[in-house]
């Protein structure tokens, strides 16, 4: 949900209950013990991202629809209005996936 390529291409990703529940779990874990930041991310900052407000609504923000972009760099550029969500998204999207544990 935080990878703008997927959320800008298909807004219905925000309607997936499973994805939304997992996002809220991530916020609770990432900002464990800080109810104010959890509230800020879920109720204000995420809404800006979802509704394409502020920098998320700019024409340059839509460049994420291309496959050859860096989602962390995108959040660094476009997420300035949502610093808590920006920090969380950049950390999550910086993780490398691996199947070596399998």
Buried (B, 14 or more C-beta within 10 A) or exposed (E): BBBBBBBBEEEEBBEEEEBBEEBBEBBBEBBEEEEEBBBBBBEEBBEBBBEBEBBBEEEEBBBBEEEEEEBBEBBEBBBEBBEBBBBBBBEBBEEEEEEEEE
